[in-house]
């Protein structure tokens, strides 16, 4: 039998720098990977919500764009055909804007079969005379006839005129 008379030595815990370094490096690596994964998922969700928002805006915009192009084509078609068959009505109607009395009321204004018919009322007969003279002197109207019916305060009138042929350009 052997007896060990030497006192037992206590083992010291050896601090292994290599193991600690590896563990810290692995831990930091997992933390960085986790953080990057979290930011990527968050960015993806933000981008998906922006894409959905843009798709919703496109759902509104695209039909309006098609409608805009349709109206644009109609406008171009109208611009491409400046004349209505037999007559351009812009001149006479625009001329009426300058010839109409300011203090009278036009009840009926019609252009049919190259004939103008105006019915209205005015309190000032002088303006009615000016309107008739202006129509007679206008290049757009001929055979201007005035028929009036006087009442106490106002004059009812009917003016008929023929539209003149516009010279070809």
Secondary structure per residue as TSV (DSSP state, phi and psi in degrees):
chain	resnum	aa	ss	phi	psi
A	1	X	-	360.0	143.5
A	2	X	-	-116.8	137.8
A	3	X	-	-119.2	131.8
A	4	X	-	-98.6	115.1
A	5	X	-	-96.5	-1.6
A	6	X	S	-81.5	138.1
A	7	X	-	-66.3	143.6
A	8	X	-	-67.7	136.8
A	9	X	-	-91.6	137.8
A	10	X	-	-82.7	134.5
A	11	X	-	-82.9	131.8
A	12	X	-	-86.3	146.8
A	13	X	-	-79.4	120.2
A	14	X	-	-85.8	129.7
A	15	X	-	-85.2	114.4
A	16	X	-	-97.7	101.0
A	17	X	H	-62.5	-32.7
A	18	X	H	-65.6	-46.0
A	19	X	H	-64.5	-43.0
A	20	X	H	-63.1	-42.0
A	21	X	H	-62.6	-42.7
A	22	X	H	-65.6	-44.0
A	23	X	H	-62.8	-45.0
A	24	X	H	-63.8	-41.6
A	25	X	H	-62.9	-44.4
A	26	X	H	-63.9	-43.3
A	27	X	H	-62.2	-46.4
A	28	X	H	-63.6	-40.1
A	29	X	H	-61.1	-45.8
A	30	X	H	-64.3	-37.4
A	31	X	H	-64.1	-44.7
A	32	X	H	-64.3	-44.4
A	33	X	H	-62.2	-43.0
A	34	X	H	-62.7	-43.9
A	35	X	H	-63.5	-45.2
A	36	X	H	-62.7	-41.4
A	37	X	H	-61.9	-44.1
A	38	X	H	-61.8	-46.4
A	39	X	H	-66.1	-37.3
A	40	X	H	-66.0	-41.7
A	41	X	H	-64.7	-42.5
A	42	X	H	-62.7	-45.6
A	43	X	H	-62.1	-40.5
A	44	X	H	-61.6	-44.0
A	45	X	H	-63.9	-40.2
A	46	X	H	-64.2	-45.3
A	47	X	H	-64.7	-38.9
A	48	X	H	-63.8	-39.6
A	49	X	H	-67.5	-37.4
A	50	X	H	-65.3	-40.6
A	51	X	H	-62.9	-43.7
A	52	X	H	-62.2	-40.1
A	53	X	H	-63.3	-44.1
A	54	X	H	-66.1	-39.3
A	55	X	H	-63.7	-38.0
A	56	X	H	-64.3	-41.4
A	57	X	H	-64.9	-39.6
A	58	X	H	-65.1	-35.8
A	59	X	H	-61.9	-29.8
A	60	X	H	-84.2	-41.7
A	61	X	H	-71.8	-43.6
A	62	X	H	-60.7	-45.7
A	63	X	H	-62.7	-36.5
A	64	X	H	-68.3	-35.3
A	65	X	H	-65.7	-42.2
A	66	X	H	-62.1	-41.5
A	67	X	H	-64.1	-40.8
A	68	X	H	-61.0	-46.0
A	69	X	H	-65.1	-35.7
A	70	X	H	-64.1	-46.3
A	71	X	H	-66.2	-37.7
A	72	X	H	-61.9	-41.3
A	73	X	H	-64.8	-39.5
A	74	X	H	-64.0	-41.0
A	75	X	H	-64.1	-43.2
A	76	X	H	-63.9	-37.1
A	77	X	H	-65.5	-40.9
A	78	X	H	-66.2	-41.9
A	79	X	H	-64.9	-30.7
A	80	X	H	-73.4	-19.7
A	81	X	-	-122.7	80.6
A	82	X	-	-73.8	-13.2
A	83	X	-	-110.3	138.5
A	84	X	B	-88.2	141.4
A	85	X	T	-51.1	136.3
A	86	X	T	79.9	-27.4
A	87	X	B	-165.7	148.3
A	88	X	-	-98.3	120.0
A	89	X	-	-89.0	-9.4
A	90	X	H	-59.6	-44.1
A	91	X	H	-60.6	-54.9
A	92	X	H	-62.0	-39.9
A	93	X	H	-68.9	-41.1
A	94	X	H	-64.9	-40.0
A	95	X	H	-62.0	-36.9
A	96	X	H	-62.6	-31.5
A	97	X	H	-63.0	-31.4
A	98	X	H	-89.1	-20.0
A	99	X	H	-97.6	-16.6
A	100	X	S	-72.0	136.8
A	101	X	-	-66.0	147.3
A	102	X	T	-77.4	-31.3
A	103	X	T	-106.9	24.4
A	104	X	E	-115.1	168.5
A	105	X	E	-122.2	126.3
A	106	X	E	-95.5	116.4
A	107	X	E	-84.4	-35.0
A	108	X	E	-144.2	130.4
A	109	X	E	-133.6	118.0
A	110	X	E	-139.6	143.3
A	111	X	E	-119.8	111.0
A	112	X	E	-140.8	136.3
A	113	X	T	47.2	48.6
A	114	X	T	60.9	27.9
A	115	X	E	-129.3	133.8
A	116	X	E	-102.2	135.4
A	117	X	E	-133.2	121.8
A	118	X	E	-125.2	126.9
A	119	X	E	-121.2	138.3
A	120	X	E	-168.8	-169.6
A	121	X	E	-138.4	147.9
A	122	X	E	-150.8	154.8
A	123	X	S	-96.3	-13.8
A	124	X	-	-116.3	106.8
A	125	X	H	-66.6	-26.9
A	126	X	H	-62.4	-41.7
A	127	X	H	-67.0	-33.1
A	128	X	H	-65.3	-40.7
A	129	X	H	-64.4	-41.1
A	130	X	H	-62.9	-41.8
A	131	X	H	-60.9	-45.5
A	132	X	H	-62.9	-43.7
A	133	X	H	-63.5	-43.2
A	134	X	H	-62.5	-40.8
A	135	X	H	-64.1	-41.0
A	136	X	H	-64.7	-38.0
A	137	X	H	-81.4	-13.3
A	138	X	S	-69.9	148.8
A	139	X	T	-76.0	-10.4
A	140	X	T	-94.6	-17.9
A	141	X	E	-125.7	149.3
A	142	X	E	-142.7	167.5
A	143	X	E	52.0	51.8
A	144	X	E	-79.4	124.1
A	145	X	E	-122.3	136.5
A	146	X	E	-117.0	128.9
A	147	X	E	-123.1	126.1
A	148	X	E	-121.7	157.0
A	149	X	E	-139.6	113.7
A	150	X	E	-88.8	138.3
A	151	X	-	-118.4	-172.1
A	152	X	S	-62.8	-51.3
A	153	X	S	-106.9	-22.0
A	154	X	-	-134.3	160.2
A	155	X	E	-111.4	122.3
A	156	X	E	-89.7	137.9
A	157	X	E	-137.2	156.5
A	158	X	E	-134.2	125.8
A	159	X	E	-117.5	130.9
A	160	X	E	-120.7	144.2
A	161	X	E	-153.6	155.2
A	162	X	E	-100.7	143.5
A	163	X	E	-80.7	137.7
A	164	X	-	-85.9	157.3
A	165	X	-	-71.1	131.2
A	166	X	-	-83.3	138.0
A	167	X	-	-67.6	139.6
A	168	X	-	-71.9	143.2
A	169	X	-	-90.9	360.0
